[in-house]
Amino acid sequence: MNSLRIIALLALFCSSRISHADCKNATDFGGWLTCKIEERKTAAAGKVAIKANAANGTKQTEAPSTASQTTSLVDQSSASDLFNLALQLAKLNTSSTDNNSNSVTVTTSAYALYAAANFHDPLDPGFYASHRGWRKLGLTLGRDVPDSSATNPSQDPHKTQTGTIVGFKYLIIDDRDITARSNQVWFDQVKMRLTNAVANRAAMQGELETKINSVTERFVSLSAAEEQQVNTIIDARIASFASLDVVAGEAVDGIRKNRQWAVVYTAEIRGAQGFNEHKVTMALDWGLKSRLNLTANAGLDVQDGKSFSPDMKGGTAAAEFQYRITEDPTTPQPFLLSFAGNSAWLTNTKPVYKAQGKLTIPLGQKTGVSIPLSVTYASRADLIQESRVEGRFGFTFDVQKIAAALMGTK
């Protein structure tokens, strides 16, 4: 069972912290063997961590909420550990004149940059597991490019100028990271049951080799009586594996329900004739159930009107419930259904309220590509006091999801 193997490896990882000792410095064979075992356990846990973290449900792949054509009303608490590209390129409702710009953003992590600066493979499992701190910081750079052929009578022209999107997010609490020390508690019972399971497996193998002649060579051609004998030997010790499976499932659910908290800053810088927008947000991800995640945002928004308009300042709040349609918790590219709301209360303008429904469709499991489709209701546009409904879609590409899918096949 895949989840069982994951938990077993993670239990080993949590039971002994990462060591950077050089095994060649060991003074005897016993010490050398112990060092090599620890080294391989770290590497195995790192490989599992890359796959598990890609599927933890908190890594934002879409453009930040400040981008004009983003399909997301909220900002999640973390970003891709490696590299992510988001393209918000088109509109679904052709009757709307508000969807007339394209948003393109690139996101990476300080960990990916650190690995590049050290000429080290970021997918090296041991390197990944031992540099968790660098993965707390995500960096975003992008552009909002208006469609010069479109008209937009309902939107302030100073907000439709070409803009540069910059931002970062830093994880203050990262308990959804599978390698976090706080997750040690979830594996205390797993370690005890894992020890029993490993001992029982060794006992099974020893008993089979003793009672059935040459079983290791002819296990595919056993007689009916020998098959029955095998079943009897295994059934006598199978309870320990069932117990481990139950506890493993509880540990997976526990980690997915952990909270994650980050500070997020995003800005869109435009030319002399455009607004500059700055937004500072606290982002919380909270796993209400193993397949249901809540993302909540609260922050400050400042729109610099420069010389042609008064500044607009105030608070924003947003929330999103994201349901994982795909049942397998280890799938890095699941189908997702989400419902979100966003409110902004700024000076020199009336409040704006938005509601959104969104479906995220993966294009396979080894492509890293997903298509978010969203329908958003807004209480008003920039220059008119009328509500509007618009549809948007885009493409997201995440290298970490490709790596996780490929590791799952090995």
C-alpha positions in Angstrom: 0.0 0.0 0.0 1.5 3.3 -1.1 0.4 5.4 1.9 1.8 2.6 4.2 5.2 2.9 2.6 5.2 6.6 2.9 4.4 6.6 6.6 7.0 3.9 7.2 9.7 6.0 5.7 8.5 9.1 7.4 8.6 7.3 10.8 12.2 6.4 10.2 12.9 10.0 9.2 11.3 11.4 12.3 12.9 8.9 14.7 16.4 10.1 13.8 17.2 13.7 12.7 19.3 14.4 9.7 23.0 13.8 10.1 25.7 15.2 7.9 28.5 13.0 9.2 30.9 11.5 6.7 30.6 7.8 6.9 34.2 7.3 5.8 35.3 8.7 9.1 33.8 5.7 11.0 36.4 3.7 13.0 34.8 0.3 12.6 32.4 -1.7 10.4 29.5 -1.4 12.8 29.8 2.4 12.9 30.1 2.6 9.2 27.0 0.5 8.6 25.0 2.5 11.1 26.0 5.7 9.4 25.2 4.4 5.9 21.8 3.3 7.1 21.0 6.7 8.5 22.3 8.3 5.3 19.9 6.2 3.2 17.0 6.8 5.5 17.5 10.5 5.1 17.6 10.2 1.4 14.5 8.1 1.3 12.6 10.5 3.6 13.6 13.4 1.4 12.2 11.7 -1.7 8.9 11.0 0.1 8.8 14.6 1.4 9.1 16.1 -2.2 6.1 14.0 -3.2 4.0 14.6 -0.1 4.6 18.3 0.1 3.6 18.7 -3.5 0.2 17.3 -2.5 -0.4 19.1 0.8 -3.0 21.5 -0.6 -1.4 24.8 0.4 0.9 25.6 -2.5 -0.5 28.4 -4.7 0.0 27.8 -8.4 -2.2 30.6 -9.8 -1.2 34.3 -10.1 -1.5 36.4 -6.9 -4.9 37.9 -6.0 -3.6 41.4 -7.0 -3.1 40.4 -10.6 -5.8 41.8 -12.8 -6.7 38.5 -14.5 -6.0 36.0 -11.7 -8.5 33.2 -11.2 -7.9 33.3 -7.4 -9.6 35.7 -4.9 -7.2 34.5 -2.1 -3.5 33.9 -1.6 -2.5 30.6 -0.1 0.2 30.4 2.5 3.0 28.7 0.4 4.4 28.4 -3.1 6.1 25.8 -5.2 9.4 24.6 -3.8 10.9 24.6 -7.2 9.3 26.7 -10.1 5.8 27.6 -11.1 4.4 29.5 -14.1 0.8 30.9 -14.2 -0.8 32.2 -17.3 -4.2 34.0 -17.1 -4.7 34.6 -20.8 -8.4 34.8 -21.8 -12.0 35.6 -20.9 -14.9 33.2 -21.0 -17.7 35.8 -21.2 -17.2 37.6 -24.5 -19.8 40.2 -23.7 -17.7 41.6 -20.9 -15.3 44.5 -21.6 -13.5 44.1 -18.3 -11.4 41.1 -19.2 -8.9 42.8 -21.5 -5.5 42.1 -20.0 -3.2 39.1 -19.7 -1.4 38.2 -16.5 1.8 36.1 -16.5 3.7 35.3 -13.3 6.6 33.2 -12.3 7.1 31.9 -8.8 10.1 30.2 -7.2 11.5 29.6 -3.8 14.6 30.7 -1.9 15.4 26.9 -1.7 15.5 26.6 -5.5 17.7 29.6 -5.8 20.0 28.4 -3.0 20.3 25.0 -4.8 21.2 26.8 -8.0 23.8 29.0 -6.3 25.4 25.8 -4.9 25.2 24.0 -8.3 23.2 21.3 -6.5 20.3 19.3 -7.8 17.2 20.6 -5.9 15.6 17.1 -6.3 18.4 15.5 -4.3 16.3 13.9 -1.5 18.9 14.4 1.2 19.5 18.1 0.2 15.8 18.7 0.1 15.1 17.2 3.5 18.0 19.1 5.2 17.1 22.6 3.9 13.5 23.1 5.0 14.2 26.7 6.2 15.0 27.8 2.6 11.6 26.5 1.4 9.7 28.9 3.7 10.3 31.9 1.4 8.6 32.1 -2.0 9.3 34.9 -4.6 7.0 36.0 -7.4 7.6 38.2 -10.5 5.2 38.8 -13.4 3.5 41.2 -15.8 -0.1 42.5 -16.4 -0.3 43.3 -20.1 -3.5 45.0 -21.4 -5.1 44.2 -24.7 -4.7 47.5 -26.5 -7.4 46.6 -29.0 -10.1 46.3 -26.3 -12.3 49.0 -24.8 -13.1 49.1 -21.1 -15.6 51.7 -20.2 -16.4 50.3 -16.8 -12.8 50.2 -15.4 -10.5 53.0 -14.4 -7.9 53.4 -17.2 -5.2 54.1 -14.6 -5.7 50.4 -13.5 -5.3 49.0 -16.9 -1.8 50.2 -17.7 0.9 47.6 -18.1 2.1 46.6 -14.7 5.0 44.7 -13.1 3.9 42.2 -10.4 6.3 41.5 -7.6 5.8 39.7 -4.3 7.0 37.3 -1.7 5.5 35.1 1.0 7.2 33.8 4.1 5.9 30.9 6.2 5.8 31.7 9.9 4.3 28.4 10.8 4.8 25.5 8.3 3.2 22.5 10.1 1.9 21.2 6.7 5.5 20.5 5.6 6.0 16.8 6.1 9.5 17.3 7.5 8.5 19.7 10.2 9.6 18.7 13.7 6.0 19.4 15.0 4.9 16.3 13.0 7.0 14.0 15.2 4.1 13.4 17.5 2.0 11.8 14.7 4.6 9.1 14.3 5.2 8.0 17.9 2.6 5.2 17.6 3.7 4.5 14.0 7.2 3.8 15.1 6.1 1.3 17.7 3.9 -0.5 15.3 6.5 -0.3 12.6 9.0 -2.1 14.8 6.5 -4.9 15.4 5.8 -5.1 11.7 9.4 -5.3 10.7 10.1 -8.0 13.3 7.1 -10.0 12.1 8.1 -9.8 8.5 11.6 -11.1 9.3 10.0 -13.9 11.4 7.6 -14.7 8.5 10.5 -15.0 6.1 12.6 -17.1 8.4 9.7 -19.5 9.1 8.9 -19.8 5.4 12.5 -20.6 4.5 12.7 -23.2 7.3 9.4 -25.1 6.6 9.2 -24.9 2.8 12.1 -26.2 0.8 13.8 -23.6 -1.6 10.8 -21.2 -1.2 13.0 -18.2 -2.2 13.7 -19.8 -5.6 10.4 -21.5 -6.5 7.8 -19.3 -4.8 5.8 -18.9 -8.1 5.4 -22.7 -8.4 4.3 -23.9 -5.0 1.9 -26.8 -4.6 -1.6 -26.2 -3.2 -0.5 -27.6 0.2 2.5 -25.3 0.3 0.3 -22.3 -0.6 -1.9 -23.2 2.3 1.1 -23.4 4.6 2.3 -20.0 3.4 -1.1 -18.5 4.2 -1.2 -20.0 7.6 2.3 -18.6 8.5 1.4 -15.1 7.2 -2.1 -15.0 8.9 -0.4 -15.8 12.3 1.4 -12.5 12.2 -0.7 -10.3 9.9 -2.3 -8.3 12.7 0.7 -6.1 13.2 0.5 -4.9 9.6 -3.2 -4.1 9.9 -2.5 -2.1 13.0 0.2 -0.2 11.3 -2.1 0.6 8.4 -4.7 2.1 10.7 -2.2 4.3 12.6 -0.6 5.4 9.3 -3.9 6.6 8.0 -4.5 8.6 11.2 -1.1 10.2 10.8 -1.8 11.3 7.2 -5.1 12.8 8.2 -3.5 14.6 11.1 -0.8 16.3 9.1 -3.3 17.4 6.4 -5.4 19.1 9.1 -2.4 21.1 10.4 -2.5 24.9 10.1 -0.1 26.9 8.1 0.4 30.7 8.5 2.4 33.1 6.3 2.8 36.8 5.6 2.3 37.8 2.0 3.3 41.0 0.2 2.4 41.7 -3.4 2.6 44.8 -5.5 1.7 45.9 -9.0 3.9 48.8 -10.2 2.7 50.7 -13.2 4.0 53.6 -15.2 3.4 57.3 -14.7 -0.2 57.1 -15.8 -1.1 54.1 -13.7 -1.9 53.3 -10.1 0.6 51.5 -8.0 -1.0 48.9 -5.8 0.5 47.4 -2.6 -1.0 44.6 -0.5 0.2 43.1 2.8 -1.8 40.0 3.9 -1.7 37.4 6.6 -2.6 34.0 4.9 -3.8 31.0 6.9 -4.4 27.5 5.6 -6.3 25.1 7.8 -7.2 21.6 7.0 -10.8 21.1 8.2 -10.9 17.6 6.9 -8.4 15.4 5.0 -10.0 16.6 1.7 -11.3 20.0 2.8 -9.0 23.0 3.2 -9.8 26.6 4.4 -7.7 29.5 3.2 -8.3 32.8 5.0 -6.7 36.2 4.2 -6.8 39.5 6.1 -4.7 42.5 5.2 -4.0 46.1 4.2 -4.4 47.4 0.6 -2.9 50.7 -0.6 -3.5 52.1 -4.1 -1.2 55.0 -4.9 -3.1 57.5 -7.1 0.0 59.6 -7.8 -0.9 63.0 -9.1 -4.1 62.2 -10.9 -6.2 60.6 -8.2 -6.5 60.4 -4.4 -4.9 57.5 -2.7 -7.2 54.6 -1.7 -6.3 52.8 1.5 -8.1 50.2 3.7 -8.6 46.6 4.7 -9.3 43.5 2.7 -10.6 40.0 3.8 -11.1 36.8 1.9 -11.8 33.2 2.4 -11.9 30.0 0.3 -13.1 26.5 0.9 -11.2 24.1 -1.3 -12.5 20.5 -1.7 -10.3 17.8 -3.1 -12.4 15.8 -5.5 -9.6 13.3 -6.1 -9.7 10.8 -3.2 -6.1 9.6 -3.3 -4.3 12.0 -0.9 -0.9 11.4 -2.5 -2.0 12.5 -6.0 0.1 15.7 -6.8 -2.4 17.0 -9.4 -5.9 16.5 -8.1 -9.3 17.8 -9.3 -10.3 20.7 -7.0 -13.6 22.5 -6.4 -13.5 25.7 -4.5 -15.8 28.5 -3.4 -14.4 31.9 -2.3 -15.4 35.3 -1.1 -13.5 38.6 -1.1 -14.2 42.0 0.4 -12.4 45.3 0.1 -13.1 48.5 2.1 -11.0 51.4 0.8 -11.1 55.1 1.3 -12.4 57.4 -1.5 -14.5 54.6 -3.0 -17.3 52.3 -2.1 -16.8 48.7 -0.8 -16.5 45.9 -3.3 -17.7 42.4 -2.6 -16.9 39.3 -4.7 -18.0 35.7 -4.7 -16.4 33.0 -6.8 -16.7 29.3 -7.8 -13.8 27.5 -9.3 -12.9 24.1 -10.8 -9.3 23.2 -11.2 -8.7 20.5 -13.9 -5.3 18.7 -14.1 -4.0 17.8 -17.6 -2.8 14.3 -16.6 -0.6 13.4 -13.7 2.9 13.9 -15.1 2.6 17.2 -16.9 2.6 19.7 -14.0 -0.2 21.5 -15.9 -3.6 22.4 -14.6 -6.4 24.6 -15.9 -8.3 26.7 -13.3 -11.8 27.7 -14.5 -13.6 30.4 -12.4 -16.8 32.3 -12.4 -16.8 35.5 -10.3 -19.6 37.9 -9.2 -18.5 41.4 -8.2 -20.9 43.9 -6.5 -19.6 46.7 -8.8 -16.9 47.6 -11.3 -14.5 50.5 -10.9 -16.4 53.3 -12.6 -20.0 52.0 -12.6 -22.2 51.1 -9.6 -23.5 47.9 -11.2 -22.8 44.3 -10.4 -21.1 42.0 -12.9 -20.4 38.3 -13.5 -17.3 37.2 -15.4 -15.6 34.0 -16.2 -11.8 33.4 -16.4 -9.5 30.6 -17.1 -5.8 30.1 -17.3 -2.9 27.6 -17.2 -0.6 26.7 -14.4 2.7 24.8 -14.7 4.4 23.5 -11.5 7.8 21.6 -11.8 7.4 20.2 -8.3 4.2 18.4 -9.3 6.1 16.7 -12.2 8.9 15.7 -9.9 6.4 14.3 -7.4 4.6 12.3 -10.1 7.7 10.8 -11.5 9.0 9.9 -8.1 5.8 8.1 -7.5 6.5 5.7 -10.4 9.9 4.6 -9.2 
